Amino acid sequence: MSPERILVIDDEASICSTLKAILEDEGYEVITVESAEDGLRLLREQAFDLVLLDIWLPEMNGLEALRHLKENDENLQVIMISGHGTIEAAVKATKLGAFDFLEKPLTLEKVVLTVRNALRQKRLEEENLQLREKQKGRFYLLGQSHSIRRLQEEINRIAPSNGRVLIYGENGTGKDYIARFIHQQSLRRDKRFVEINCSAIPDHLIENELFGYSMEPQPGLGKDRRGKLLQANGGTLFLNEIADMNLKTQARLVRVLEEERLEVAGHYQSVPINVRIIAATSKNLKELINRGNFREDLFFKLNVIPLIVPPLRERPEDIPVLIEHFLDYFSKEYGKKPKKMSPEAMEAFLHYMWPGNVSELMNVIERFVILVPEEVITADHLALLVETRELELNVYSLEGQSLEEARRKFERHYIHRALTRNKWEIKRTAQELHLSPEELEKAIRSLNITFID
């Protein structure tokens, strides 16, 4: 395991050399700089576990530098140093996110103890996050079906490698949790896992978000920021919904992957990049390539190890296993008595197609655990999924809409109520509505009717 990296920012050379000697004796890797500007530049290019930052610096003071540090990486641990500290400065530093405050003259014992505490706190926070995410990641991989067992085996094989992974799966199948799970089982588990959701960032900002920038302030951007690629250097970068990345950004990403170097905005030298890329999509990339909306060269670079996550409707035998685990998990999470699912309720869950996949099932079970006081969840409790959203329609709620919109909303509501009355039993509901089961299933899909409607 590589030593933890500490950056010291202090304009007194003697303080820098003293801290470097003390901390290197403790086994840390230490880099020193004498200005906030140099420190911020270095943090854009490299990853550090802890920063020791003098509060009184020329040009940009320590408090302003602290604000920039936390804007770039809110999880970075920072210890402030001051030769003539005040309570007011300490309070400001704490509000800005500093871990602790050291006063000069520094003592060896105090420095070592404070640094150890800060790094211990950082490790605890990261471990707690990893445990929570790992547990949720396993939820998406629970089951005994052939498809999920095959997926589990594939993940166990590919996780220790550095090969790029492209995860295919519908929304709600847990692609993001599976990506994190792969990282946690990999040789990079002690390094950072950084995620960027390409569908959630506007086209004009995604390039800056991924590669970083150094420029005059723009709407939606700060003054200076380290991109996700640099933040993930040494670890794993997860590109969620990669199909939504624009072609210009795709082209630049291809170049970075080919050269394994990144040109950092505002700097003359490129920075070496050592990042494992995991990407995910809910779309058909080959169709997008044929339409000219996705670069074929990027596809080949990402699709080294394809991983297909099956939708829940294709593995219904896993639903009882998932329900049992979710009931146990959320009962403990909310301090509730353990709950069970009645055979009738389970039957309704098995009949449902789960367009939102495991995420939708998890959401439904969480709601039941919170709302159902009884120890057994019955088919009658399905009505709670409707009542809690107050779905009763009236003519006034449809005013201002086109006839087509009003008709669609009414049909959606009407069919959902019928499904709830009949415990989501397709055949029985179809008979009540004078439809064939095939017609009802088509209506459910076209109207996007879900359990929690």
Secondary structure, DSSP 4 states (H G I P E B T S, - for coil): -PPPEEEEE-S-HHHHHHHHHHHHHTT-EEEEESSHHHHHHHHHHS--SEEEEESS-SSS-HHHHHHHHHHH-TT-EEEEEESS--HHHHHHHHHTT--EEEESSP-HHHHHHHHHHHHHHHHHHHHHHHHHHHHHHHHTT---SHHHHHHHHHHHHHTTS---EEEE--TTS-HHHHHHHHHHTSTTTTS-EEEEEGGGS-HHHHHHHHH-EESS--TT--SEE--HHHHTTTSEEEEETGGGS-HHHHHHHHHHHHHTEEE-TT-SSEEE---EEEEEESS-HHHHHHTTSS-HHHHHHHTTEEEEPPPGGG-GGGHHHHHHHHHHHHHHHTTPPP-EE-HHHHHHHHHS--TTHHHHHHHHHHHHHHH--SSEE-GGGGGHHHHTTT----GGGGTTS-HHHHHHHHHHHHHHHHHHHTTT-HHHHHHHTT--HHHHHHHHHHTT--S--
